[in-house]
Amino acid sequence: MLPISARLTSPQDFARTTKSGLRVTSEHFVGYLYINPASTLQPRAGLIIGKSVGGSVRRHRVSRQIRHALAPLMSSFPTGSLIVIRGLKQKSEVDTNKEINQIAERLIAKAAQRMASA
């Protein structure tokens, strides 16, 4: 589970991350990463799980699975990172852990590539 200090709660942070951040897509999720180089705060993450994912019970289950998969990966993100995971329409059982790991790896690689070219 993500500690409260590692959660993204501000609407401004969600907007900044989804509009200005790096984006990576998988079959069932979209991952966004925004890195504030001036920040010394630990990485923070937020979720966007819309009604297209399913009913209330299904959405909350997916949210818990994402938070559980994301918690051990938080230390691998750079300092000052804001991460948002958006859930897309899902038809059946999804290997959430595997997809979130892939999204995190791709976001970190993309960020490293951008920092190297800058």
MDTraj code that builds the backbone (N, CA, C; nanometers):
import mdtraj as md
import numpy as np

residues = "MET LEU PRO ILE SER ALA ARG LEU THR SER PRO GLN ASP PHE ALA ARG THR THR LYS SER GLY LEU ARG VAL THR SER GLU HIS PHE VAL GLY TYR LEU TYR ILE ASN PRO ALA SER THR LEU GLN PRO ARG ALA GLY LEU ILE ILE GLY LYS SER VAL GLY GLY SER VAL ARG ARG HIS ARG VAL SER ARG GLN ILE ARG HIS ALA LEU ALA PRO LEU MET SER SER PHE PRO THR GLY SER LEU ILE VAL ILE ARG GLY LEU LYS GLN LYS SER GLU VAL ASP THR ASN LYS GLU ILE ASN GLN ILE ALA GLU ARG LEU ILE ALA LYS ALA ALA GLN ARG MET ALA SER ALA".split()
xyz = np.array([
    [0.0839, -0.1176, 0.0000],
    [0.0000, 0.0000, 0.0000],
    [0.0886, 0.1241, 0.0000],
    [0.0440, 0.2255, -0.0684],
    [0.1203, 0.3500, -0.0733],
    [0.0964, 0.4310, 0.0538],
    [0.2026, 0.4814, 0.1164],
    [0.1831, 0.5683, 0.2322],
    [0.1175, 0.6999, 0.1874],
    [0.0541, 0.7681, 0.2794],
    [-0.0169, 0.8919, 0.2471],
    [0.0770, 0.9955, 0.1861],
    [0.2003, 1.0001, 0.2319],
    [0.2966, 1.0977, 0.1792],
    [0.3363, 1.0685, 0.0340],
    [0.3082, 0.9484, -0.0144],
    [0.3439, 0.9111, -0.1514],
    [0.2243, 0.9190, -0.2462],
    [0.1125, 0.9764, -0.1986],
    [-0.0069, 0.9843, -0.2808],
    [-0.0214, 1.1225, -0.3422],
    [-0.0660, 1.1240, -0.4639],
    [-0.0918, 1.2472, -0.5359],
    [-0.2376, 1.2850, -0.5120],
    [-0.2638, 1.4035, -0.4584],
    [-0.4012, 1.4416, -0.4253],
    [-0.4455, 1.5727, -0.4888],
    [-0.3545, 1.6576, -0.5261],
    [-0.3879, 1.7896, -0.5792],
    [-0.4346, 1.7812, -0.7253],
    [-0.5484, 1.8430, -0.7577],
    [-0.5929, 1.8453, -0.8977],
    [-0.4904, 1.9117, -0.9903],
    [-0.4170, 2.0096, -0.9385],
    [-0.3146, 2.0765, -1.0193],
    [-0.2017, 1.9795, -1.0541],
    [-0.1635, 1.8935, -0.9576],
    [-0.0582, 1.7955, -0.9846],
    [-0.1043, 1.6922, -1.0872],
    [-0.2304, 1.6485, -1.0774],
    [-0.2844, 1.5547, -1.1760],
    [-0.2825, 1.6185, -1.3147],
    [-0.3280, 1.7433, -1.3248],
    [-0.3322, 1.8121, -1.4536],
    [-0.1916, 1.8314, -1.5105],
    [-0.0973, 1.8732, -1.4266],
    [0.0402, 1.8940, -1.4713],
    [0.1001, 1.7634, -1.5244],
    [0.0742, 1.6552, -1.4532],
    [0.1320, 1.5264, -1.4920],
    [0.0715, 1.4741, -1.6211],
    [-0.0605, 1.4797, -1.6332],
    [-0.1251, 1.4230, -1.7521],
    [-0.1076, 1.5100, -1.8758],
    [-0.0926, 1.6404, -1.8594],
    [-0.0796, 1.7289, -1.9752],
    [0.0651, 1.7531, -2.0171],
    [0.1567, 1.7596, -1.9209],
    [0.2955, 1.7944, -1.9516],
    [0.3932, 1.6792, -1.9346],
    [0.3482, 1.5685, -1.8799],
    [0.4399, 1.4590, -1.8502],
    [0.4615, 1.3647, -1.9665],
    [0.5524, 1.2729, -1.9462],
    [0.5767, 1.1659, -2.0427],
    [0.4607, 1.0677, -2.0357],
    [0.4298, 1.0028, -2.1474],
    [0.3168, 0.9111, -2.1501],
    [0.3577, 0.7785, -2.2106],
    [0.3116, 0.6703, -2.1463],
    [0.3346, 0.5349, -2.1948],
    [0.2022, 0.4608, -2.1856],
    [0.1700, 0.3842, -2.2896],
    [0.0424, 0.3139, -2.2944],
    [0.0633, 0.1636, -2.3013],
    [-0.0226, 0.0919, -2.2299],
    [-0.0280, -0.0537, -2.2430],
    [-0.1713, -0.0884, -2.2824],
    [-0.2040, -0.2143, -2.2844],
    [-0.3371, -0.2565, -2.3283],
    [-0.4480, -0.2067, -2.2350],
    [-0.4223, -0.2066, -2.1042],
    [-0.5266, -0.1731, -2.0071],
    [-0.4984, -0.0485, -1.9243],
    [-0.3800, 0.0115, -1.9401],
    [-0.3428, 0.1259, -1.8574],
    [-0.2643, 0.2284, -1.9382],
    [-0.2667, 0.3527, -1.8904],
    [-0.1813, 0.4588, -1.9433],
    [-0.1034, 0.5133, -1.8247],
    [0.0268, 0.5271, -1.8408],
    [0.1105, 0.5808, -1.7341],
    [0.1665, 0.7166, -1.7733],
    [0.1655, 0.8097, -1.6798],
    [0.2195, 0.9434, -1.7008],
    [0.3276, 0.9692, -1.5962],
    [0.4335, 1.0376, -1.6376],
    [0.5419, 1.0721, -1.5458],
    [0.5837, 1.2163, -1.5701],
    [0.5799, 1.2954, -1.4647],
    [0.6280, 1.4331, -1.4692],
    [0.7360, 1.4459, -1.3637],
    [0.8535, 1.4953, -1.4038],
    [0.9641, 1.5103, -1.3101],
    [0.9910, 1.6583, -1.2891],
    [0.9812, 1.7015, -1.1638],
    [1.0125, 1.8392, -1.1272],
    [1.1568, 1.8399, -1.0764],
    [1.2521, 1.8865, -1.1571],
    [1.3930, 1.8801, -1.1168],
    [1.4256, 1.9648, -0.9939],
    [1.3456, 2.0678, -0.9653],
    [1.3723, 2.1545, -0.8508],
    [1.3212, 2.0951, -0.7201],
    [1.2402, 1.9894, -0.7293],
    [1.1799, 1.9314, -0.6096],
    [1.2729, 1.8292, -0.5449],
    [1.2691, 1.8258, -0.4125],
    [1.3458, 1.7253, -0.3387],
    [1.2525, 1.6268, -0.2691],
    [1.1234, 1.6318, -0.3048],
    [1.0254, 1.5420, -0.2437],
    [1.0358, 1.4015, -0.3030],
    [0.9915, 1.3053, -0.2259],
    [0.9904, 1.1675, -0.2757],
    [0.8852, 1.1563, -0.3862],
    [0.8961, 1.0556, -0.4729],
    [0.7971, 1.0374, -0.5792],
    [0.6565, 1.0178, -0.5215],
    [0.5578, 1.0730, -0.5917],
    [0.4189, 1.0588, -0.5502],
    [0.3374, 1.0046, -0.6670],
    [0.2354, 0.9253, -0.6369],
    [0.1553, 0.8613, -0.7418],
    [0.0073, 0.8830, -0.7177],
    [-0.0676, 0.8875, -0.8273],
    [-0.2119, 0.9002, -0.8218],
    [-0.2759, 0.8115, -0.9263],
    [-0.4044, 0.7830, -0.9084],
    [-0.4768, 0.6943, -0.9986],
    [-0.5981, 0.7652, -1.0564],
    [-0.6299, 0.7317, -1.1810],
    [-0.7527, 0.7761, -1.2442],
    [-0.8212, 0.6497, -1.2956],
    [-0.9280, 0.6105, -1.2292],
    [-0.9999, 0.4895, -1.2664],
    [-1.1429, 0.5301, -1.2996],
    [-1.1749, 0.5365, -1.4288],
    [-1.3069, 0.5812, -1.4724],
    [-1.4094, 0.4691, -1.4732],
    [-1.5325, 0.5069, -1.5014],
    [-1.6425, 0.4105, -1.5024],
    [-1.6323, 0.3098, -1.6154],
    [-1.5497, 0.3377, -1.7157],
    [-1.5328, 0.2423, -1.8251],
    [-1.4650, 0.1135, -1.7776],
    [-1.3957, 0.1206, -1.6637],
    [-1.3292, 0.0022, -1.6074],
    [-1.4330, -0.0963, -1.5551],
    [-1.5445, -0.0452, -1.5034],
    [-1.6496, -0.1318, -1.4511],
    [-1.7248, -0.0629, -1.3385],
    [-1.7992, -0.1421, -1.2662],
    [-1.8747, -0.0897, -1.1539],
    [-1.7849, -0.0515, -1.0381],
    [-1.8457, -0.0032, -0.9324],
    [-1.7718, 0.0457, -0.8168],
    [-1.6795, -0.0595, -0.7571],
    [-1.7299, -0.1804, -0.7412],
    [-1.6495, -0.2874, -0.6815],
    [-1.5292, -0.3172, -0.7694],
    [-1.5501, -0.3244, -0.8999],
    [-1.4421, -0.3531, -0.9944],
    [-1.3383, -0.2398, -0.9932],
    [-1.3850, -0.1152, -0.9937],
    [-1.2919, -0.0010, -0.9934],
    [-1.2061, 0.0006, -0.8684],
    [-1.2654, -0.0242, -0.7540],
    [-1.1884, -0.0250, -0.6301],
    [-1.0908, -0.1421, -0.6255],
    [-1.1302, -0.2544, -0.6812],
    [-1.0394, -0.3698, -0.6864],
    [-0.9183, -0.3381, -0.7744],
    [-0.9430, -0.2790, -0.8903],
    [-0.8330, -0.2413, -0.9797],
    [-0.7430, -0.1379, -0.9117],
    [-0.8024, -0.0414, -0.8410],
    [-0.7237, 0.0594, -0.7691],
    [-0.6311, -0.0051, -0.6668],
    [-0.6839, -0.0987, -0.5897],
    [-0.6011, -0.1671, -0.4893],
    [-0.4891, -0.2454, -0.5563],
    [-0.5182, -0.3112, -0.6684],
    [-0.4153, -0.3879, -0.7393],
    [-0.3052, -0.2969, -0.7916],
    [-0.3441, -0.1816, -0.8446],
    [-0.2440, -0.0874, -0.8971],
    [-0.1565, -0.0346, -0.7842],
    [-0.2187, 0.0083, -0.6736],
    [-0.1394, 0.0594, -0.5603],
    [-0.0449, -0.0478, -0.5071],
    [-0.0916, -0.1722, -0.4997],
    [-0.0078, -0.2817, -0.4513],
    [0.1102, -0.3054, -0.5459],
    [0.0865, -0.2961, -0.6770],
    [0.1930, -0.3177, -0.7750],
    [0.2901, -0.1998, -0.7787],
    [0.2404, -0.0798, -0.7537],
    [0.3218, 0.0410, -0.7646],
    [0.4082, 0.0672, -0.6415],
    [0.3642, 0.0241, -0.5250],
    [0.4347, 0.0543, -0.3996],
    [0.5829, 0.0160, -0.4015],
    [0.6198, -0.1063, -0.4404],
    [0.7637, -0.1393, -0.4383],
    [0.8448, -0.0695, -0.5483],
    [0.7776, -0.0133, -0.6485],
    [0.8475, 0.0523, -0.7593],
    [0.8746, 0.2000, -0.7343],
    [0.8122, 0.2573, -0.6325],
    [0.8222, 0.4013, -0.6089],
    [0.9665, 0.4478, -0.5874],
    [1.0474, 0.3652, -0.5246],
    [1.1861, 0.4059, -0.4979],
    [1.2712, 0.4111, -0.6249],
    [1.2258, 0.3478, -0.7327],
    [1.3036, 0.3487, -0.8561],
    [1.2790, 0.4739, -0.9406],
    [1.1758, 0.5513, -0.9077],
    [1.1494, 0.6753, -0.9806],
    [1.2396, 0.7865, -0.9275],
    [1.2766, 0.8818, -1.0139],
    [1.3621, 0.9929, -0.9699],
    [1.2940, 1.0800, -0.8639],
    [1.3737, 1.1500, -0.7856],
    [1.3220, 1.2428, -0.6853],
    [1.2416, 1.3519, -0.7546],
    [1.1293, 1.3887, -0.6953],
    [1.0433, 1.4916, -0.7520],
    [0.9477, 1.4414, -0.8584],
    [0.9355, 1.3100, -0.8733],
    [0.8478, 1.2528, -0.9753],
    [0.7021, 1.2556, -0.9328],
    [0.6156, 1.2813, -1.0304],
    [0.4719, 1.2684, -1.0134],
    [0.4265, 1.1627, -1.1135],
    [0.3613, 1.0581, -1.0664],
    [0.3192, 0.9468, -1.1501],
    [0.1678, 0.9369, -1.1445],
    [0.1057, 0.9215, -1.2604],
    [-0.0383, 0.8990, -1.2670],
    [-0.0619, 0.7756, -1.3527],
    [-0.1441, 0.6854, -1.3020],
    [-0.1845, 0.5666, -1.3773],
    [-0.3333, 0.5791, -1.4062],
    [-0.3691, 0.5713, -1.5343],
    [-0.5092, 0.5785, -1.5757],
    [-0.5538, 0.4398, -1.6210],
    [-0.6640, 0.3933, -1.5655],
    [-0.7194, 0.2642, -1.6040],
    [-0.8068, 0.2782, -1.7269],
    [-0.7892, 0.1878, -1.8214],
    [-0.8709, 0.1856, -1.9423],
    [-0.9720, 0.0721, -1.9330],
    [-1.0615, 0.0663, -2.0280],
    [-1.1653, -0.0364, -2.0299],
    [-1.1026, -0.1759, -2.0261],
    [-1.1551, -0.2600, -1.9380],
    [-1.0999, -0.3941, -1.9191],
    [-1.2119, -0.4969, -1.9327],
    [-1.1902, -0.5965, -2.0179],
    [-1.2941, -0.6962, -2.0432],
    [-1.2883, -0.8136, -1.9472],
    [-1.1699, -0.8563, -1.9117],
    [-1.1573, -0.9737, -1.8257],
    [-1.0470, -0.9507, -1.7236],
    [-1.0067, -1.0576, -1.6579],
    [-0.8993, -1.0466, -1.5588],
    [-0.7698, -1.0038, -1.6278],
    [-0.7017, -0.9123, -1.5655],
    [-0.5803, -0.8535, -1.6204],
    [-0.4661, -0.8799, -1.5234],
    [-0.3472, -0.9060, -1.5767],
    [-0.2290, -0.9204, -1.4911],
    [-0.1773, -0.7794, -1.4607],
    [-0.2397, -0.7156, -1.3629],
    [-0.2114, -0.5767, -1.3282],
    [-0.0654, -0.5580, -1.2886],
    [-0.0145, -0.6483, -1.2079],
    [0.1232, -0.6375, -1.1595],
    [0.2219, -0.6321, -1.2758],
    [0.2043, -0.7205, -1.3721],
    [0.2942, -0.7274, -1.4874],
    [0.2862, -0.5988, -1.5706],
    [0.1633, -0.5519, -1.5971],
    [0.1475, -0.4316, -1.6796],
    [0.2016, -0.3070, -1.6101],
    [0.1801, -0.2943, -1.4799],
    [0.2298, -0.1776, -1.4067],
    [0.3830, -0.1796, -1.4033],
    [0.4427, -0.2975, -1.3852],
    [0.5889, -0.3081, -1.3894],
    [0.6428, -0.2644, -1.5250],
    [0.5774, -0.3080, -1.6327],
    [0.6218, -0.2697, -1.7672],
    [0.6086, -0.1194, -1.7891],
    [0.4965, -0.0621, -1.7441],
    [0.4764, 0.0817, -1.7594],
    [0.5827, 0.1590, -1.6823],
    [0.6120, 0.1169, -1.5596],
    [0.7133, 0.1857, -1.4782],
    [0.8503, 0.1782, -1.5457],
    [0.8875, 0.0618, -1.5942],
    [1.0170, 0.0467, -1.6620],
    [1.0252, 0.1362, -1.7841],
    [0.9189, 0.1399, -1.8634],
    [0.9186, 0.2206, -1.9853],
    [0.9215, 0.3697, -1.9531],
    [0.8492, 0.4112, -1.8483],
    [0.8513, 0.5524, -1.8091],
    [0.9896, 0.5951, -1.7619],
    [1.0532, 0.5124, -1.6809],
    [1.1872, 0.5441, -1.6300],
    [1.2879, 0.5486, -1.7447],
    [1.2781, 0.4538, -1.8378],
    [1.3695, 0.4520, -1.9521],
    [1.3486, 0.5756, -2.0400],
    [1.2237, 0.6125, -2.0626],
    [1.1931, 0.7293, -2.1449],
    [1.2433, 0.8568, -2.0789],
    [1.2275, 0.8665, -1.9459],
    [1.2763, 0.9831, -1.8722],
    [1.4288, 0.9911, -1.8782],
    [1.4954, 0.8779, -1.8634],
    [1.6425, 0.8753, -1.8697],
    [1.6894, 0.9171, -2.0090],
    [1.6188, 0.8727, -2.1111],
    [1.6542, 0.9085, -2.2476],
    [1.6376, 1.0589, -2.2703],
    [1.5293, 1.1153, -2.2177],
    [1.5059, 1.2596, -2.2320],
    [1.6118, 1.3407, -2.1576],
    [1.6494, 1.2949, -2.0373],
    [1.7509, 1.3675, -1.9592],
    [1.8869, 1.3601, -2.0277],
    [1.9173, 1.2469, -2.0904],
    [2.0463, 1.2309, -2.1575],
    [2.0559, 1.3206, -2.2805],
    [1.9445, 1.3380, -2.3520],
    [1.9471, 1.4197, -2.4730],
    [1.9404, 1.5695, -2.4419],
    [1.8974, 1.6031, -2.3213],
    [1.8843, 1.7469, -2.2868],
    [2.0128, 1.8086, -2.2391],
])
top = md.Topology()
chain = top.add_chain()
for i, resn in enumerate(residues, 1):
    res = top.add_residue(resn, chain, resSeq=i)
    for name in ("N", "CA", "C"):
        top.add_atom(name, md.element.get_by_symbol(name[0]), res)
traj = md.Trajectory(xyz[None], top)
